[in-house]
Amino acid sequence: MKRLAVVGVEIIHKFIYPGYLNGFDPDLMERYGGWMASLFRGKDPHPMDTEVRVTAIASPDRQSRDQIACTTHIDTVAEYVRDLPLDDLDGALIMEGQGWRHLELARPFLERGQFVYFDKPVVESHADWKAVRALIDTQGGRVLGGSALRYSPLAAAMLTELQARPPVSVVVTGPGPWYTYACHTVELLEMIFGPRVETARGIGSDAQGLAVMEWSEGQRGIVQWGSYRGEFRVDAYDREENGHRSWIINDAQDYYKNLARAIVDGALGRRHADLEAIEAIVRVLDEVGRSLARS
């Protein structure tokens, strides 16, 4: 059995992945789960796969970690990663809300050549990604992470349509600030056009703005972020007579569960991340984010 730890300072998606991996207590999920309780209501409370289990959690947020632990049957609770029994673990779920903290939280596991899942974003800076990649290359570990939208059936259906009739430009609109949520919108564009992004520039602030991306093959993508609805809208344009198509990606229950299955497969060595795609997405987050800091 692969034994994983949940780690973070400000833990996001608190109950989702340990709830799927370990199973959950339905009554405690209703009590503590908030909006996440709806994902599990009436669902099978047993573990997704008995070969992968979250056995430990580390966070200085005592209330969150204790509620997650008791709701999802996690045995070992600690304040910091250094307090965990690292030699008894096979990897970690980095479920920290601030991407700039991800590298240091993941480092002890990457240095041991273990599996690491990064909740969004993988990291915020290209320098941090190069450090992650160097540890993968030297220590032999595996990573998975990024946007849960990669596991959305609605996004998969959209990609099938776009492959049959390729767009020349795409606008993706999503909620929230740049560093926290743009990984979703940028990753959707990478899924459509691939990782060969040539330029990326933004205007506005971390809270609200617009970014323009250009690909080496000539396609263009625009990301809008800010106080929009809590879903993701994709508008694609081509040169056909009716050259505009749109989709809404909002199937959270499906994409979270599919991502949990991908975490199981990653921990067991059955799934490997596209490292080129991750690097392209991180580079865009970094380049646009730095331009916003100067605006």
C-alpha positions as protocol buffer text, in pm:
chain_id: "A"
residue {
  index: 1
  type: MET
  ca { x: 0 y: 0 z: 0 }
}
residue {
  index: 2
  type: LYS
  ca { x: 119 y: 352 z: -85 }
}
residue {
  index: 3
  type: ARG
  ca { x: 104 y: 586 z: 215 }
}
residue {
  index: 4
  type: LEU
  ca { x: 60 y: 957 z: 150 }
}
residue {
  index: 5
  type: ALA
  ca { x: 55 y: 1273 z: 361 }
}
residue {
  index: 6
  type: VAL
  ca { x: -159 y: 1584 z: 316 }
}
residue {
  index: 7
  type: VAL
  ca { x: 51 y: 1895 z: 384 }
}
residue {
  index: 8
  type: GLY
  ca { x: -18 y: 2266 z: 377 }
}
residue {
  index: 9
  type: VAL
  ca { x: -33 y: 2588 z: 575 }
}
residue {
  index: 10
  type: GLU
  ca { x: -359 y: 2718 z: 427 }
}
residue {
  index: 11
  type: ILE
  ca { x: -515 y: 2392 z: 309 }
}
residue {
  index: 12
  type: ILE
  ca { x: -755 y: 2417 z: 16 }
}
residue {
  index: 13
  type: HIS
  ca { x: -995 y: 2152 z: -116 }
}
residue {
  index: 14
  type: LYS
  ca { x: -970 y: 2025 z: 240 }
}
residue {
  index: 15
  type: PHE
  ca { x: -1184 y: 1713 z: 236 }
}
residue {
  index: 16
  type: ILE
  ca { x: -1199 y: 1635 z: -133 }
}
residue {
  index: 17
  type: TYR
  ca { x: -898 y: 1419 z: -212 }
}
residue {
  index: 18
  type: PRO
  ca { x: -850 y: 1250 z: 127 }
}
residue {
  index: 19
  type: GLY
  ca { x: -1227 y: 1192 z: 128 }
}
residue {
  index: 20
  type: TYR
  ca { x: -1212 y: 1004 z: -200 }
}
residue {
  index: 21
  type: LEU
  ca { x: -888 y: 822 z: -121 }
}
residue {
  index: 22
  type: ASN
  ca { x: -963 y: 718 z: 238 }
}
residue {
  index: 23
  type: GLY
  ca { x: -1338 y: 721 z: 244 }
}
residue {
  index: 24
  type: PHE
  ca { x: -1522 y: 942 z: 492 }
}
residue {
  index: 25
  type: ASP
  ca { x: -1761 y: 964 z: 783 }
}
residue {
  index: 26
  type: PRO
  ca { x: -2091 y: 1092 z: 635 }
}
residue {
  index: 27
  type: ASP
  ca { x: -2205 y: 1266 z: 953 }
}
residue {
  index: 28
  type: LEU
  ca { x: -1875 y: 1445 z: 1006 }
}
residue {
  index: 29
  type: MET
  ca { x: -1860 y: 1541 z: 637 }
}
residue {
  index: 30
  type: GLU
  ca { x: -2198 y: 1711 z: 677 }
}
residue {
  index: 31
  type: ARG
  ca { x: -2080 y: 1884 z: 994 }
}
residue {
  index: 32
  type: TYR
  ca { x: -1741 y: 2007 z: 874 }
}
residue {
  index: 33
  type: GLY
  ca { x: -1737 y: 1981 z: 495 }
}
residue {
  index: 34
  type: GLY
  ca { x: -1907 y: 2309 z: 399 }
}
residue {
  index: 35
  type: TRP
  ca { x: -1965 y: 2330 z: 24 }
}
residue {
  index: 36
  type: MET
  ca { x: -1755 y: 2015 z: -21 }
}
residue {
  index: 37
  type: ALA
  ca { x: -2013 y: 1806 z: 165 }
}
residue {
  index: 38
  type: SER
  ca { x: -2236 y: 1820 z: -143 }
}
residue {
  index: 39
  type: LEU
  ca { x: -1976 y: 1624 z: -341 }
}
residue {
  index: 40
  type: PHE
  ca { x: -2004 y: 1331 z: -100 }
}
residue {
  index: 41
  type: ARG
  ca { x: -2369 y: 1345 z: 0 }
}
residue {
  index: 42
  type: GLY
  ca { x: -2531 y: 1008 z: -68 }
}
residue {
  index: 43
  type: LYS
  ca { x: -2206 y: 866 z: -211 }
}
residue {
  index: 44
  type: ASP
  ca { x: -2017 y: 551 z: -117 }
}
residue {
  index: 45
  type: PRO
  ca { x: -1813 y: 635 z: 197 }
}
residue {
  index: 46
  type: HIS
  ca { x: -1552 y: 364 z: 137 }
}
residue {
  index: 47
  type: PRO
  ca { x: -1197 y: 421 z: 2 }
}
residue {
  index: 48
  type: MET
  ca { x: -1154 y: 463 z: -372 }
}
residue {
  index: 49
  type: ASP
  ca { x: -864 y: 212 z: -384 }
}
residue {
  index: 50
  type: THR
  ca { x: -724 y: 16 z: -92 }
}
residue {
  index: 51
  type: GLU
  ca { x: -373 y: 34 z: -244 }
}
residue {
  index: 52
  type: VAL
  ca { x: -343 y: 410 z: -178 }
}
residue {
  index: 53
  type: ARG
  ca { x: -419 y: 577 z: 155 }
}
residue {
  index: 54
  type: VAL
  ca { x: -362 y: 913 z: 322 }
}
residue {
  index: 55
  type: THR
  ca { x: -206 y: 815 z: 654 }
}
residue {
  index: 56
  type: ALA
  ca { x: -82 y: 1154 z: 781 }
}
residue {
  index: 57
  type: ILE
  ca { x: -160 y: 1525 z: 772 }
}
residue {
  index: 58
  type: ALA
  ca { x: 62 y: 1820 z: 863 }
}
residue {
  index: 59
  type: SER
  ca { x: -58 y: 2178 z: 903 }
}
residue {
  index: 60
  type: PRO
  ca { x: -31 y: 2453 z: 1163 }
}
residue {
  index: 61
  type: ASP
  ca { x: -403 y: 2517 z: 1102 }
}
residue {
  index: 62
  type: ARG
  ca { x: -510 y: 2297 z: 1392 }
}
residue {
  index: 63
  type: GLN
  ca { x: -884 y: 2322 z: 1337 }
}
residue {
  index: 64
  type: SER
  ca { x: -871 y: 2233 z: 968 }
}
residue {
  index: 65
  type: ARG
  ca { x: -623 y: 1949 z: 1005 }
}
residue {
  index: 66
  type: ASP
  ca { x: -813 y: 1791 z: 1294 }
}
residue {
  index: 67
  type: GLN
  ca { x: -1145 y: 1812 z: 1111 }
}
residue {
  index: 68
  type: ILE
  ca { x: -995 y: 1665 z: 794 }
}
residue {
  index: 69
  type: ALA
  ca { x: -825 y: 1388 z: 993 }
}
residue {
  index: 70
  type: CYS
  ca { x: -1132 y: 1275 z: 1182 }
}
residue {
  index: 71
  type: THR
  ca { x: -1365 y: 1307 z: 883 }
}
residue {
  index: 72
  type: THR
  ca { x: -1141 y: 1113 z: 641 }
}
residue {
  index: 73
  type: HIS
  ca { x: -983 y: 861 z: 882 }
}
residue {
  index: 74
  type: ILE
  ca { x: -625 y: 997 z: 888 }
}
residue {
  index: 75
  type: ASP
  ca { x: -427 y: 848 z: 1175 }
}
residue {
  index: 76
  type: THR
  ca { x: -118 y: 1070 z: 1213 }
}
residue {
  index: 77
  type: VAL
  ca { x: -157 y: 1444 z: 1277 }
}
residue {
  index: 78
  type: ALA
  ca { x: 134 y: 1689 z: 1295 }
}
residue {
  index: 79
  type: GLU
  ca { x: 195 y: 2063 z: 1286 }
}
residue {
  index: 80
  type: TYR
  ca { x: 481 y: 2068 z: 1033 }
}
residue {
  index: 81
  type: VAL
  ca { x: 622 y: 1842 z: 762 }
}
residue {
  index: 82
  type: ARG
  ca { x: 939 y: 1794 z: 968 }
}
residue {
  index: 83
  type: ASP
  ca { x: 725 y: 1633 z: 1239 }
}
residue {
  index: 84
  type: LEU
  ca { x: 595 y: 1359 z: 1008 }
}
residue {
  index: 85
  type: PRO
  ca { x: 739 y: 1005 z: 997 }
}
residue {
  index: 86
  type: LEU
  ca { x: 885 y: 1073 z: 651 }
}
residue {
  index: 87
  type: ASP
  ca { x: 1056 y: 735 z: 622 }
}
residue {
  index: 88
  type: ASP
  ca { x: 718 y: 566 z: 664 }
}
residue {
  index: 89
  type: LEU
  ca { x: 558 y: 760 z: 378 }
}
residue {
  index: 90
  type: ASP
  ca { x: 561 y: 713 z: 1 }
}
residue {
  index: 91
  type: GLY
  ca { x: 465 y: 1066 z: -100 }
}
residue {
  index: 92
  type: ALA
  ca { x: 249 y: 1368 z: -38 }
}
residue {
  index: 93
  type: LEU
  ca { x: -48 y: 1572 z: -150 }
}
residue {
  index: 94
  type: ILE
  ca { x: 58 y: 1939 z: -142 }
}
residue {
  index: 95
  type: MET
  ca { x: -279 y: 2098 z: -69 }
}
residue {
  index: 96
  type: GLU
  ca { x: -153 y: 2447 z: 10 }
}
residue {
  index: 97
  type: GLY
  ca { x: -345 y: 2746 z: -122 }
}
residue {
  index: 98
  type: GLN
  ca { x: -37 y: 2963 z: -180 }
}
residue {
  index: 99
  type: GLY
  ca { x: 166 y: 2834 z: -473 }
}
residue {
  index: 100
  type: TRP
  ca { x: 484 y: 3010 z: -360 }
}
residue {
  index: 101
  type: ARG
  ca { x: 498 y: 2771 z: -64 }
}
residue {
  index: 102
  type: HIS
  ca { x: 470 y: 2453 z: -272 }
}
residue {
  index: 103
  type: LEU
  ca { x: 837 y: 2388 z: -344 }
}
residue {
  index: 104
  type: GLU
  ca { x: 949 y: 2394 z: 18 }
}
residue {
  index: 105
  type: LEU
  ca { x: 655 y: 2182 z: 133 }
}
residue {
  index: 106
  type: ALA
  ca { x: 729 y: 1925 z: -139 }
}
residue {
  index: 107
  type: ARG
  ca { x: 1108 y: 1926 z: -109 }
}
residue {
  index: 108
  type: PRO
  ca { x: 1142 y: 1658 z: 164 }
}
residue {
  index: 109
  type: PHE
  ca { x: 937 y: 1416 z: -46 }
}
residue {
  index: 110
  type: LEU
  ca { x: 1105 y: 1502 z: -378 }
}
residue {
  index: 111
  type: GLU
  ca { x: 1446 y: 1458 z: -214 }
}
residue {
  index: 112
  type: ARG
  ca { x: 1340 y: 1102 z: -122 }
}
residue {
  index: 113
  type: GLY
  ca { x: 1236 y: 1029 z: -482 }
}
residue {
  index: 114
  type: GLN
  ca { x: 870 y: 998 z: -384 }
}
residue {
  index: 115
  type: PHE
  ca { x: 539 y: 1080 z: -551 }
}
residue {
  index: 116
  type: VAL
  ca { x: 408 y: 1435 z: -507 }
}
residue {
  index: 117
  type: TYR
  ca { x: 70 y: 1572 z: -610 }
}
residue {
  index: 118
  type: PHE
  ca { x: 55 y: 1952 z: -628 }
}
residue {
  index: 119
  type: ASP
  ca { x: -286 y: 2110 z: -588 }
}
residue {
  index: 120
  type: LYS
  ca { x: -328 y: 2414 z: -810 }
}
residue {
  index: 121
  type: PRO
  ca { x: -106 y: 2585 z: -905 }
}
residue {
  index: 122
  type: VAL
  ca { x: 188 y: 2343 z: -926 }
}
residue {
  index: 123
  type: VAL
  ca { x: 422 y: 2633 z: -844 }
}
residue {
  index: 124
  type: GLU
  ca { x: 404 y: 3006 z: -915 }
}
residue {
  index: 125
  type: SER
  ca { x: 750 y: 3074 z: -1058 }
}
residue {
  index: 126
  type: HIS
  ca { x: 958 y: 2920 z: -1333 }
}
residue {
  index: 127
  type: ALA
  ca { x: 1256 y: 2915 z: -1096 }
}
residue {
  index: 128
  type: ASP
  ca { x: 1061 y: 2698 z: -854 }
}
residue {
  index: 129
  type: TRP
  ca { x: 958 y: 2465 z: -1136 }
}
residue {
  index: 130
  type: LYS
  ca { x: 1322 y: 2426 z: -1246 }
}
residue {
  index: 131
  type: ALA
  ca { x: 1407 y: 2328 z: -888 }
}
residue {
  index: 132
  type: VAL
  ca { x: 1124 y: 2072 z: -884 }
}
residue {
  index: 133
  type: ARG
  ca { x: 1236 y: 1935 z: -1219 }
}
residue {
  index: 134
  type: ALA
  ca { x: 1597 y: 1906 z: -1102 }
}
residue {
  index: 135
  type: LEU
  ca { x: 1486 y: 1701 z: -801 }
}
residue {
  index: 136
  type: ILE
  ca { x: 1276 y: 1475 z: -1023 }
}
residue {
  index: 137
  type: ASP
  ca { x: 1569 y: 1421 z: -1259 }
}
residue {
  index: 138
  type: THR
  ca { x: 1824 y: 1351 z: -985 }
}
residue {
  index: 139
  type: GLN
  ca { x: 1613 y: 1162 z: -729 }
}
residue {
  index: 140
  type: GLY
  ca { x: 1370 y: 981 z: -959 }
}
residue {
  index: 141
  type: GLY
  ca { x: 1043 y: 1095 z: -805 }
}
residue {
  index: 142
  type: ARG
  ca { x: 713 y: 1151 z: -985 }
}
residue {
  index: 143
  type: VAL
  ca { x: 477 y: 1447 z: -980 }
}
residue {
  index: 144
  type: LEU
  ca { x: 121 y: 1521 z: -1077 }
}
residue {
  index: 145
  type: GLY
  ca { x: -74 y: 1841 z: -1045 }
}
residue {
  index: 146
  type: GLY
  ca { x: -234 y: 2151 z: -1186 }
}
residue {
  index: 147
  type: SER
  ca { x: -589 y: 2218 z: -1287 }
}
residue {
  index: 148
  type: ALA
  ca { x: -866 y: 1971 z: -1207 }
}
residue {
  index: 149
  type: LEU
  ca { x: -1029 y: 2082 z: -1535 }
}
residue {
  index: 150
  type: ARG
  ca { x: -793 y: 1846 z: -1717 }
}
residue {
  index: 151
  type: TYR
  ca { x: -1015 y: 1567 z: -1576 }
}
residue {
  index: 152
  type: SER
  ca { x: -1349 y: 1724 z: -1673 }
}
residue {
  index: 153
  type: PRO
  ca { x: -1579 y: 1522 z: -1905 }
}
residue {
  index: 154
  type: LEU
  ca { x: -1724 y: 1851 z: -2032 }
}
residue {
  index: 155
  type: ALA
  ca { x: -1374 y: 1975 z: -2119 }
}
residue {
  index: 156
  type: ALA
  ca { x: -1297 y: 1642 z: -2289 }
}
residue {
  index: 157
  type: ALA
  ca { x: -1610 y: 1673 z: -2504 }
}
residue {
  index: 158
  type: MET
  ca { x: -1512 y: 2030 z: -2593 }
}
residue {
  index: 159
  type: LEU
  ca { x: -1162 y: 1921 z: -2695 }
}
residue {
  index: 160
  type: THR
  ca { x: -1308 y: 1656 z: -2925 }
}
residue {
  index: 161
  type: GLU
  ca { x: -1513 y: 1923 z: -3102 }
}
residue {
  index: 162
  type: LEU
  ca { x: -1216 y: 2158 z: -3126 }
}
residue {
  index: 163
  type: GLN
  ca { x: -992 y: 1887 z: -3269 }
}
residue {
  index: 164
  type: ALA
  ca { x: -1247 y: 1822 z: -3542 }
}
residue {
  index: 165
  type: ARG
  ca { x: -1274 y: 2196 z: -3618 }
}
residue {
  index: 166
  type: PRO
  ca { x: -965 y: 2376 z: -3486 }
}
residue {
  index: 167
  type: PRO
  ca { x: -1000 y: 2736 z: -3367 }
}
residue {
  index: 168
  type: VAL
  ca { x: -764 y: 3021 z: -3446 }
}
residue {
  index: 169
  type: SER
  ca { x: -833 y: 3206 z: -3121 }
}
residue {
  index: 170
  type: VAL
  ca { x: -992 y: 3122 z: -2787 }
}
residue {
  index: 171
  type: VAL
  ca { x: -1110 y: 3334 z: -2493 }
}
residue {
  index: 172
  type: VAL
  ca { x: -1132 y: 3166 z: -2152 }
}
residue {
  index: 173
  type: THR
  ca { x: -1307 y: 3343 z: -1865 }
}
residue {
  index: 174
  type: GLY
  ca { x: -1285 y: 3233 z: -1503 }
}
residue {
  index: 175
  type: PRO
  ca { x: -1325 y: 3354 z: -1146 }
}
residue {
  index: 176
  type: GLY
  ca { x: -1077 y: 3461 z: -884 }
}
residue {
  index: 177
  type: PRO
  ca { x: -729 y: 3616 z: -876 }
}
residue {
  index: 178
  type: TRP
  ca { x: -449 y: 3539 z: -1122 }
}
residue {
  index: 179
  type: TYR
  ca { x: -216 y: 3320 z: -920 }
}
residue {
  index: 180
  type: THR
  ca { x: -494 y: 3129 z: -746 }
}
residue {
  index: 181
  type: TYR
  ca { x: -723 y: 3054 z: -1042 }
}
residue {
  index: 182
  type: ALA
  ca { x: -550 y: 3137 z: -1371 }
}
residue {
  index: 183
  type: CYS
  ca { x: -381 y: 2797 z: -1367 }
}
residue {
  index: 184
  type: HIS
  ca { x: -726 y: 2663 z: -1466 }
}
residue {
  index: 185
  type: THR
  ca { x: -780 y: 2899 z: -1757 }
}
residue {
  index: 186
  type: VAL
  ca { x: -421 y: 2883 z: -1881 }
}
residue {
  index: 187
  type: GLU
  ca { x: -428 y: 2504 z: -1860 }
}
residue {
  index: 188
  type: LEU
  ca { x: -747 y: 2494 z: -2067 }
}
residue {
  index: 189
  type: LEU
  ca { x: -566 y: 2692 z: -2337 }
}
residue {
  index: 190
  type: GLU
  ca { x: -267 y: 2458 z: -2315 }
}
residue {
  index: 191
  type: MET
  ca { x: -502 y: 2163 z: -2358 }
}
residue {
  index: 192
  type: ILE
  ca { x: -644 y: 2326 z: -2673 }
}
residue {
  index: 193
  type: PHE
  ca { x: -329 y: 2464 z: -2837 }
}
residue {
  index: 194
  type: GLY
  ca { x: -43 y: 2271 z: -2673 }
}
residue {
  index: 195
  type: PRO
  ca { x: 263 y: 2381 z: -2475 }
}
residue {
  index: 196
  type: ARG
  ca { x: 448 y: 2584 z: -2739 }
}
residue {
  index: 197
  type: VAL
  ca { x: 353 y: 2927 z: -2604 }
}
residue {
  index: 198
  type: GLU
  ca { x: 569 y: 3196 z: -2762 }
}
residue {
  index: 199
  type: THR
  ca { x: 459 y: 3509 z: -2575 }
}
residue {
  index: 200
  type: ALA
  ca { x: 238 y: 3591 z: -2278 }
}
residue {
  index: 201
  type: ARG
  ca { x: 156 y: 3935 z: -2142 }
}
residue {
  index: 202
  type: GLY
  ca { x: -106 y: 4076 z: -1910 }
}
residue {
  index: 203
  type: ILE
  ca { x: -276 y: 4394 z: -1800 }
}
residue {
  index: 204
  type: GLY
  ca { x: -455 y: 4466 z: -1474 }
}
residue {
  index: 205
  type: SER
  ca { x: -386 y: 4330 z: -1128 }
}
residue {
  index: 206
  type: ASP
  ca { x: -376 y: 3996 z: -952 }
}
residue {
  index: 207
  type: ALA
  ca { x: -741 y: 4051 z: -859 }
}
residue {
  index: 208
  type: GLN
  ca { x: -874 y: 4126 z: -1208 }
}
residue {
  index: 209
  type: GLY
  ca { x: -727 y: 4153 z: -1554 }
}
residue {
  index: 210
  type: LEU
  ca { x: -666 y: 4013 z: -1899 }
}
residue {
  index: 211
  type: ALA
  ca { x: -376 y: 3820 z: -2051 }
}
residue {
  index: 212
  type: VAL
  ca { x: -290 y: 3754 z: -2415 }
}
residue {
  index: 213
  type: MET
  ca { x: -98 y: 3444 z: -2521 }
}
residue {
  index: 214
  type: GLU
  ca { x: 44 y: 3361 z: -2863 }
}
residue {
  index: 215
  type: TRP
  ca { x: 158 y: 3020 z: -2987 }
}
residue {
  index: 216
  type: SER
  ca { x: 443 y: 2946 z: -3222 }
}
residue {
  index: 217
  type: GLU
  ca { x: 194 y: 2812 z: -3479 }
}
residue {
  index: 218
  type: GLY
  ca { x: 5 y: 3145 z: -3480 }
}
residue {
  index: 219
  type: GLN
  ca { x: -294 y: 3075 z: -3254 }
}
residue {
  index: 220
  type: ARG
  ca { x: -397 y: 3329 z: -2991 }
}
residue {
  index: 221
  type: GLY
  ca { x: -559 y: 3288 z: -2653 }
}
residue {
  index: 222
  type: ILE
  ca { x: -704 y: 3538 z: -2408 }
}
residue {
  index: 223
  type: VAL
  ca { x: -762 y: 3478 z: -2037 }
}
residue {
  index: 224
  type: GLN
  ca { x: -1003 y: 3696 z: -1839 }
}
residue {
  index: 225
  type: TRP
  ca { x: -1009 y: 3669 z: -1461 }
}
residue {
  index: 226
  type: GLY
  ca { x: -1176 y: 3851 z: -1176 }
}
residue {
  index: 227
  type: SER
  ca { x: -1523 y: 3866 z: -1022 }
}
residue {
  index: 228
  type: TYR
  ca { x: -1686 y: 3631 z: -1272 }
}
residue {
  index: 229
  type: ARG
  ca { x: -1916 y: 3336 z: -1205 }
}
residue {
  index: 230
  type: GLY
  ca { x: -1769 y: 3033 z: -1031 }
}
residue {
  index: 231
  type: GLU
  ca { x: -1733 y: 2837 z: -1354 }
}
residue {
  index: 232
  type: PHE
  ca { x: -1520 y: 2848 z: -1669 }
}
residue {
  index: 233
  type: ARG
  ca { x: -1644 y: 2974 z: -2006 }
}
residue {
  index: 234
  type: VAL
  ca { x: -1461 y: 2896 z: -2329 }
}
residue {
  index: 235
  type: ASP
  ca { x: -1532 y: 3096 z: -2648 }
}
residue {
  index: 236
  type: ALA
  ca { x: -1363 y: 2961 z: -2961 }
}
residue {
  index: 237
  type: TYR
  ca { x: -1338 y: 3142 z: -3295 }
}
residue {
  index: 238
  type: ASP
  ca { x: -1255 y: 3006 z: -3639 }
}
residue {
  index: 239
  type: ARG
  ca { x: -1308 y: 3106 z: -4002 }
}
residue {
  index: 240
  type: GLU
  ca { x: -1620 y: 2902 z: -4069 }
}
residue {
  index: 241
  type: GLU
  ca { x: -1944 y: 3084 z: -4158 }
}
residue {
  index: 242
  type: ASN
  ca { x: -2068 y: 3035 z: -3803 }
}
residue {
  index: 243
  type: GLY
  ca { x: -1727 y: 3086 z: -3651 }
}
residue {
  index: 244
  type: HIS
  ca { x: -1809 y: 3119 z: -3281 }
}
residue {
  index: 245
  type: ARG
  ca { x: -1873 y: 2834 z: -3038 }
}
residue {
  index: 246
  type: SER
  ca { x: -1889 y: 2842 z: -2659 }
}
residue {
  index: 247
  type: TRP
  ca { x: -1884 y: 2596 z: -2369 }
}
residue {
  index: 248
  type: ILE
  ca { x: -1930 y: 2616 z: -1992 }
}
residue {
  index: 249
  type: ILE
  ca { x: -1707 y: 2389 z: -1779 }
}
residue {
  index: 250
  type: ASN
  ca { x: -1880 y: 2344 z: -1443 }
}
residue {
  index: 251
  type: ASP
  ca { x: -1887 y: 1967 z: -1375 }
}
residue {
  index: 252
  type: ALA
  ca { x: -1695 y: 1987 z: -1046 }
}
residue {
  index: 253
  type: GLN
  ca { x: -1832 y: 1663 z: -904 }
}
residue {
  index: 254
  type: ASP
  ca { x: -1695 y: 1471 z: -1202 }
}
residue {
  index: 255
  type: TYR
  ca { x: -1359 y: 1641 z: -1239 }
}
residue {
  index: 256
  type: TYR
  ca { x: -1272 y: 1622 z: -870 }
}
residue {
  index: 257
  type: LYS
  ca { x: -1348 y: 1250 z: -856 }
}
residue {
  index: 258
  type: ASN
  ca { x: -1160 y: 1187 z: -1181 }
}
residue {
  index: 259
  type: LEU
  ca { x: -861 y: 1376 z: -1044 }
}
residue {
  index: 260
  type: ALA
  ca { x: -870 y: 1164 z: -728 }
}
residue {
  index: 261
  type: ARG
  ca { x: -850 y: 855 z: -951 }
}
residue {
  index: 262
  type: ALA
  ca { x: -554 y: 1012 z: -1132 }
}
residue {
  index: 263
  type: ILE
  ca { x: -381 y: 1067 z: -795 }
}
residue {
  index: 264
  type: VAL
  ca { x: -426 y: 697 z: -719 }
}
residue {
  index: 265
  type: ASP
  ca { x: -278 y: 606 z: -1056 }
}
residue {
  index: 266
  type: GLY
  ca { x: 7 y: 851 z: -1007 }
}
residue {
  index: 267
  type: ALA
  ca { x: 93 y: 712 z: -664 }
}
residue {
  index: 268
  type: LEU
  ca { x: 93 y: 359 z: -807 }
}
residue {
  index: 269
  type: GLY
  ca { x: 310 y: 458 z: -1104 }
}
residue {
  index: 270
  type: ARG
  ca { x: 35 y: 406 z: -1361 }
}
residue {
  index: 271
  type: ARG
  ca { x: 11 y: 774 z: -1462 }
}
residue {
  index: 272
  type: HIS
  ca { x: 288 y: 1019 z: -1540 }
}
residue {
  index: 273
  type: ALA
  ca { x: 257 y: 1395 z: -1571 }
}
residue {
  index: 274
  type: ASP
  ca { x: 329 y: 1584 z: -1894 }
}
residue {
  index: 275
  type: LEU
  ca { x: 626 y: 1780 z: -1764 }
}
residue {
  index: 276
  type: GLU
  ca { x: 648 y: 1994 z: -2079 }
}
residue {
  index: 277
  type: ALA
  ca { x: 285 y: 2103 z: -2033 }
}
residue {
  index: 278
  type: ILE
  ca { x: 341 y: 2187 z: -1664 }
}
residue {
  index: 279
  type: GLU
  ca { x: 646 y: 2397 z: -1751 }
}
residue {
  index: 280
  type: ALA
  ca { x: 457 y: 2588 z: -2020 }
}
residue {
  index: 281
  type: ILE
  ca { x: 171 y: 2667 z: -1780 }
}
residue {
  index: 282
  type: VAL
  ca { x: 405 y: 2774 z: -1499 }
}
residue {
  index: 283
  type: ARG
  ca { x: 602 y: 2995 z: -1738 }
}
residue {
  index: 284
  type: VAL
  ca { x: 283 y: 3177 z: -1839 }
}
residue {
  index: 285
  type: LEU
  ca { x: 176 y: 3219 z: -1475 }
}
residue {
  index: 286
  type: ASP
  ca { x: 518 y: 3364 z: -1397 }
}
residue {
  index: 287
  type: GLU
  ca { x: 554 y: 3592 z: -1700 }
}
residue {
  index: 288
  type: VAL
  ca { x: 205 y: 3738 z: -1675 }
}
residue {
  index: 289
  type: GLY
  ca { x: 221 y: 3762 z: -1297 }
}
residue {
  index: 290
  type: ARG
  ca { x: 544 y: 3962 z: -1311 }
}
residue {
  index: 291
  type: SER
  ca { x: 393 y: 4200 z: -1566 }
}
residue {
  index: 292
  type: LEU
  ca { x: 93 y: 4255 z: -1335 }
}
residue {
  index: 293
  type: ALA
  ca { x: 324 y: 4337 z: -1045 }
}
residue {
  index: 294
  type: ARG
  ca { x: 472 y: 4620 z: -1251 }
}
residue {
  index: 295
  type: SER
  ca { x: 137 y: 4760 z: -1369 }
}
